[in-house]
């Protein structure tokens, strides 16, 4: 079952149960998937593309949560947090910090990286492995930390 089908199925359930918030959130998730298909792109919708769309939606919500928190808009923080929880249902299980650190150490060993100057060697390889399963910002911070500081 494709992600689009899963979202459509959950939209029907939300309509039946009267959960308007969930329904609207699911609609906002379905729209970019439909848009991708209608673009006429020669690239078919793959699970990787679906994950990329969902990851982008989650990233936008996280950024909004940060901005609304800085602006003192707790009502909007709560709304975006609820939307993020729904989006995360469609994302792969996220890696823990320990799992990310282990992956970084493995890549560092494979590339013989030992200093902050090696950041450019390590980061792309870690992100290739962790794509969709870890927040890029967190991975970046951890790579810098494990390589011995800022670049």
N, C-alpha and C positions, 0 to 999 in steps of 0.2 A: 504494500500500500504506500503510495507516495505521500509526501508531506501535505500536499494540497488536498488530497483525499481525507487525510486524518483531520486537518483543520476544518474542512467542510462538514465532516461527520460530527466534530465537536461543536460546530456552530449550530447544527440541528438540535443537539442535546441542550445547548444553552438556550435556544429559542423555546424548546418544550418546557424547560425548567424556569424560564422567565428571568434568567441571569443576564440582564442587559449589559452590565459592565464587561463580563466575559465575552459576550457576543460581539460587542464593539471592538474589543482588543483583538479577537480572532479575525475580524474583518480587516483590521489594519495589518495583520500578518499575511492574510491571503492576497491582498492587493499587490504587493511587490512580486509575489510568485506569478500571478496572472500577468502582470506587466512584463516580466521577464519572458514569458512564453509568447506574448503578443508582439514583442519587439521584432520578431521575425529573424532572430539570431539563428545562425546555422548551428550553434551549440545547443544541444538538447539540455533540458533540466536534469541535472545529475544530483545525487545525494550531497556531493560536495558543494554544488551551487545552492542547494536548499539550506545547507548548514551555514554557508556564507551569508545568505539573506537573513537568517535567524540571528546569527552572530552580530550582524550590523544593526538589527533592531534592538538587540540586547544592549549593545554598546551605546546607542542613542539614548536608551532609557537610563543607563548608568550615568551618562554625562548630564542628562536633565536632572537626575536626582541630586548630583553634586551642585549644580547651579541653583536649583530651587532651595537646597539646604543653606547655601551661602546667602540667598536672598530672604531667608526666613519664611518661606512658603511651605509650611508643613503639610497643608492640605494637598498640594501638588506633589510633594515628596511621597506621601502615602499613595496617591493615585499611580504615580510612575512605578513605585515599588510593587504594587499589585499587578501592574501590567508586566513588569519584569519577571515576576513569579510565573505568570502564564507562559511567557516566551520561553523560559527555561525548561518548561515541560517538553519542548520540541528540540532542545539542544542536547548533544551528547553529554554524558556525565562529565563534569568538570574535574580536572586533575587537582589533587591536594597540593599544598606547598611542598610537602615532603617528596611527592612524586615528581614535581617540577624540578626540585633541587637535584634529585637523583638523575633525571634526564640531562640536566645541565652538566653535572659532573661527568656523566658518560660521554657527552659530546666534547667536553674539555679534554678528557683523556684521549679520545680518538683524534683530536686535532692538535694535541700537545699545547693547548692554550694555557697560559699561566699569568698573563698580565692584562691590564685594561686595554692595551693596544690590540689584543686578540678579540675584542668584542665583535668586530665585523666578521670574524670567522665563526664564532659560536652562535650568535643570535639567529642567523637565517636557518641554520641546521636545527636548532631547538624549536623554532617556530614551525618548521616543516613537520616535525614530529607531533607538536602540540596543537596544531591548527584546529580550531573549533573546540578544543578541550581545555584551553587555558587562556586567560586574559593576557593579551600582549603586553599591556602596561606592567602587570605583575611579573611576567617573564623577564621583561627588560630590567626591572629593578633587581631581580634576583641574579641575573647574569652579571650585572655590574657589581653587585655585592660579592659574588663568588669569585669574580676576577680581580677583586681587590680594590674596589673604589670606583669613582666616577671616571668617565673617559675624558 
